[in-house]
Amino acid sequence: MVDEHDPLPASQTQAYEQPPRRRTWLIVAVIVAVLALIAFGANRIAKSGGNRSGGRPAAAVSVGKATLTDIPVSVTALGTVQPIVTATVRAQLAGTLFKLFFKDGQMVRQGQVLAQIDARPYQLALAQAKANLARDQAQLAGAQVDLNRYETLLKQDSIAAQQVDTQRATVRQLTGTVAADRAAIGTAELNLNYTSVKSPITGRAGIRQVDIGNYLTPSDTNGIVVVTQLDPIDVGFSLPQTQLSTIGHAAGSGAGLPVDARDQNDNHSLASGRFLTFDNQVDTTTGTVKAKARFDNGGNALFPNQFVNISMLVNTLRDVVTVPVGAVRHGAPGDFVFVLQKDRTVKLVPVKIGASSNGKVAILSGLQAGATVVTEGADGLEDGSAVRLPGDKGGPGAGGRRGGSGAGQGRQHRGQGNQAG
């Protein structure tokens, strides 16, 4: 019987130790093989990715040159056409409307007769006033003769002085009566003149408000017709209070700022005029101030209460660097352009933009004249991207993607036309 506490023989001990050692070496070998396979696969993947990046075709773009140009600095606003004078033509006395001497929409002159009211009652009133004057003049003449006679008798001490004084008072009274009669005649003549209703201004007549046969009074709200002055004509608009100093300084030079009125779609110029004035206070609810410009409107291009787009020139930038509007983009770096390099790659250049006009935008800093910038096809470009110009042959780009600035996701900056930078 073998004692369990006795040590095993050497042969049995080796038999028990060998299998664990073999398993350990086997596990180590498997791990090494797996790591080798992973490293080999990563290397292949990296090489494959690098080949794909290096073999990516260069992006086709269009380019343009940065040039020195004069850029007008303008402010824009939405305006409303306002006639200088709008007159509601009303009857100045009561009467029946006999005739109308205008057509709806007709151009009328100042002083032109537009309507005729029944004049017969006022003709009779004038005749009565003239008759009263003739009667009172005769009485005055008789009283004057009596006064002269009384004064002669008073010198001869043949009449009392009181009677002479009474006669003098009678003459003065009749003199006043004659003067009142003359004033009554003037009133009657004026009323008779008012029966012919005349246009107070030169302008365009609207649609008539009454028909022949209606009884008119001075208290009629609608009147007979509304006449509006069309030439010249004003346009009212509002501007931000931040532009008061610049515009006010320029307008104060005496030359007047040129203002252009364009149609509501901003496609066509309707009229050109001059800045007239600001209002005397700022609207605290909007932070804007009302302004007015005056236009010659001989062709009636501007119509009362019409909405127009106002563009007012306040300054001109002389010899500034400009690029096409499509070249300026906006992204994480701010405003920037892609500048074409000699090796057919692009460089992202941050810029500060200013006013824009006629498809050009001013570059206030960051770019020199003569640089070539990408104007079309910049979507997806990054700093260092390879590009291909229209005249180049297609092929894989050598530059691939470098830098990873994320600017390729920027969107094209759309500058607002004729806005101060």
Secondary structure, DSSP 8 states (H G I E B T S, - for coil): ---TTS---HHHHHHHHHHHHHHHHHHHHHHHHHHHHHHHHHHHHHHHHHHHHHT-B-EE-EEEE-EEEEEEEEEEEEEEEE-S-EEEE--SS-EEEEEE---TT-EE-TT-EEEEE--HHHHHHHHHHHHHHHHHHHHHHHHHHHHHHHHHHHHTT-S-HHHHHHHHHHHHHHHHHHHHHHHHHHHHHHHHHHTEEE-SSSEEE---S--TT-EE-TT-SS-SEEEE--SSEEEEEEEEGGGHHHHHHHHTTSS--EEEEE-TTS-SEEEEEEEEEE-SS-BTTTTEEEEEEEE--TT--S-TT-EEEEEEEEEEEEEEEEEEGGG-EEETTEEEEEEE-TTSBEEEEE-EEEEEETTEEEEEES--TT-EEEEE--TT--TT-BEE-TTS---B-SS---S--SGGG-EE----TT---
